């Protein structure tokens, strides 16, 4: 089931605030930028870089994912390993609100999101 219009608006607001704090300076965004999207019940944050093979093409590299579990009213937090699979984030497996997830991604005390 997709997010309601209100939930989508709340997500967009939270993500706009997050990107305002985390995006690189405008003058280098053609070489490194951040983006996000809603995929089903998940919010995925990714970096955007030029392809090393063809600089005119962009590559999206996943950074973090939060999946909303309606039954328990919590967000499950994931990071992507080198095996390209999403794994539960060990320090904070779930968050009560999206802002809690975003704060953990910003802090990245395990260095799993940003490396």
Buried (B, 14 or more C-beta within 10 A) or exposed (E): EEBEEEBEEBBEEBBEEBBEEBBEEEEEEEEEBBBBEBEEBBBBBBBBBBEEEEEEEEEEEBBBBBBBEEEEEBBBBBBBEEEEEBEEBEEBEBBEEBBBBBEBBEEBEEEBBEE
